[in-house]
Amino acid sequence: MKLNLLSCDADRPNKRTISRCFVEIANMDESLASELTDILLEGDSIEIEVDPNANAPLRALRKLSIDYEIIE
């Protein structure tokens, strides 16, 4: 499933936690996850492919106050 991550509305977003979430739900390496986290927190949207076997990826994104839309 593809997701478009629009923004992070957390008052004090934790970059490390967001990066770890991306590694877990999208099955990507840590350096790419860190780079995408920086892009998202700068205000640009990003697109990720979520691992269909991931444990509740949408819930994890909501918990981190990340707004998203499902592309497919």
C-alpha positions in Angstrom: 0.0 0.0 0.0 1.3 3.4 -0.9 0.9 6.4 1.4 1.5 10.1 0.9 2.7 11.6 4.2 1.6 15.2 4.2 2.8 16.7 7.5 3.7 16.1 11.1 1.6 18.2 13.5 3.4 17.2 16.7 4.5 20.1 18.9 7.9 18.6 19.4 8.4 15.9 16.8 11.1 13.3 17.7 13.1 12.6 14.6 14.6 9.4 15.9 11.2 7.9 16.7 9.8 8.9 13.3 12.8 7.4 11.5 12.4 4.2 13.4 8.8 4.1 12.6 9.6 4.4 8.8 12.2 1.6 9.1 9.6 -0.6 10.7 6.5 0.0 8.6 8.2 0.7 5.2 11.0 -1.8 5.4 13.7 0.8 4.5 17.2 1.4 5.7 18.0 3.8 8.5 19.8 6.4 6.4 16.8 6.7 3.9 14.4 6.9 6.8 16.4 9.7 8.4 16.5 11.6 5.2 12.8 11.2 4.6 12.1 12.3 8.2 14.0 15.5 7.6 12.1 16.2 4.4 8.8 15.6 6.1 9.6 17.8 9.1 10.7 20.6 6.7 7.1 20.7 5.5 7.3 18.7 2.2 5.2 15.7 1.6 6.8 12.3 1.0 5.6 9.0 -0.5 6.3 5.7 1.1 5.4 2.1 0.3 4.1 0.4 3.5 5.0 -3.2 4.2 1.6 -5.1 4.0 2.9 -7.3 6.9 3.7 -4.3 9.1 2.0 -4.1 12.5 -0.6 -1.4 12.3 1.3 1.2 10.2 -1.6 3.7 10.0 -2.0 3.6 13.8 1.7 4.2 14.3 1.6 7.3 12.0 -1.4 8.7 13.8 0.3 8.2 17.1 3.2 10.3 15.8 0.8 13.0 14.6 1.6 12.4 10.9 -1.1 13.3 8.5 -1.3 10.9 5.5 -3.5 9.9 2.6 -3.7 6.5 1.0 -2.7 6.4 -2.6 -3.3 2.8 -3.3 
